[in-house]
Amino acid sequence: MTLSKEQKDKVIEDLSYPHGISKLVCDGYQITLSVECFKGMRYRVMTYINGKYKGLWCDPKNECPESIFMRKQVTKLCSPSHKKEMEKVMGKRYIAKDPFFSKTFTWYLPDFASGKTAISHLCKVSKSIQVMDEYAEMSN
């Protein structure tokens, strides 16, 4: 089951102000989305799975099923400006052959920029998603 447009809009509205919260059930996991202070006066939508956040889920080597609900971050080890500088010093052919300059590092983070991006991601990765209030009414 997926969320209707009205349900998505309600969840996005709930997550549009500081300390807003929304609870969902995605593929049997209870997902809590909470707007929290991030740095200074900036707010981010944090993801909690079954009421918890574990650093273990951030590492792609652990292959935890919970990490699919997190935001995937891919970063190059070498910045493009550093790569250009090294091309001038060592040559384009050497840089193209050296794996250091093309390697990337992947990890999963629990924060999203807005409620809309969080809901879009959860709808994309979940086979079934429901708002928690409706799920509780259906089980009774």
N, C-alpha and C positions, 0 to 999 in steps of 0.2 A: 504494500500500500504506500502511496506517495502522498505528499502534502498538496492540498488544493491551493490555488492562488490566494484565497482569503486567509488560509492558515499561515502561509508563508509571510503574507503582509502583516499579520498579527504578531508573529514571532519577531520579524524585523522591527516592528514598532516597539515591542517589549525590550529589544536590545539597542534602542536608539538613544537611550539616556543613561547617565552614570548609575551604576549599581543595578541595572536591569538584569533580569534573569529569565531563562526559559528552559524548560525540561522537555526532552524528547526521548523516544525509544527508537533506536536505529539497530536493526538486525539483532534484537534481543539485548542490546547494551543500553543502559540508561545514560544519556548524554545530557550534561548540564552545561549550558552556555551562560556565562556571567560576564557582565561588563565591569572591568576592574581598572584601577589606576595602574599605568604601565611605567612611564617615566615622566616625572614632573606633572604637568597637567594633561598629559595625553592618556587616553583610554583605549583599551583593546578588549576584544571579546575572547575570554579564556575558555578552554574546553576541558571539562572534567568527565571522565568515563567511570561510571558506577560510583560517582562521588569522589574520585581520586585522580591524582595526576602523578605518574611515576616517570622519573628520568630515564628509566630503562626503555620506555617506548620511543624515545628520541633517536636511538641508535638503530640504523637500518640493518645492522649485522644481527640483531637479536630476533628479527622477524616476528614481532608481536602482532597479533590481529588487531589490537587496539590502535596501532599507529596509523591505520588508514583514516581514522577520524581526525588526525592532526594535519596541520599545514606542512606540505613538503617544501623544503628549502634546499636548493642546489646552488653551490658556490664554486667558482673556479679557484684553484689554488694560486694561480698566477693572474694578476690583474691585466687587462688588455694594454694599459700604458706600460707596465713593466715588460710585457711580452714584446712590444714594439721597440723598446730600448734595447732589449737583448737581441732582437733581430738585427739591429744596427751593429751591435758589437760582434755577434757570433755568426750571423748570416741566417737567411730564411730557411735554408735546407737543414741546417743543424737544429733549429728550433722546431721545425716540422717533424723531425725524427725523435726528438727528446720527449718522452711521455710526461715529464713534469709540467710542461707548458700547456698540455691539453687535459690534465686530470681535473676532476671535479670532486667535491665533497658533498654528500647528501646527508641531511638529518631532518627530523620532524619536530615541529614546534607547536605548542598548544594555543598560540594566539592568532587571532584574525584581525584585520583592520576594521571590519564592520560586521554587523549582524547579517547583512546581505551576502557578503562573501562566505561567512560561516555556513549559512543555510544552503547556499549554492553548492559548496563543497560537500556537505553532508548528503544532499539530494543526489549528487553525482556518484558518491562512493557507496551508498546504502541501497540494498535491495528493497527493504521496507523501512519506512520512517513514519512515525506518528507523534503527535503532540502528547505529552505525558498525561494531561487531564483527561483526554478522550480515552487513552489506553486504560487508565484506572477505572473509568466508567464501564468500559467494555468487559473488563475482567470480573466485575461484581455482579 
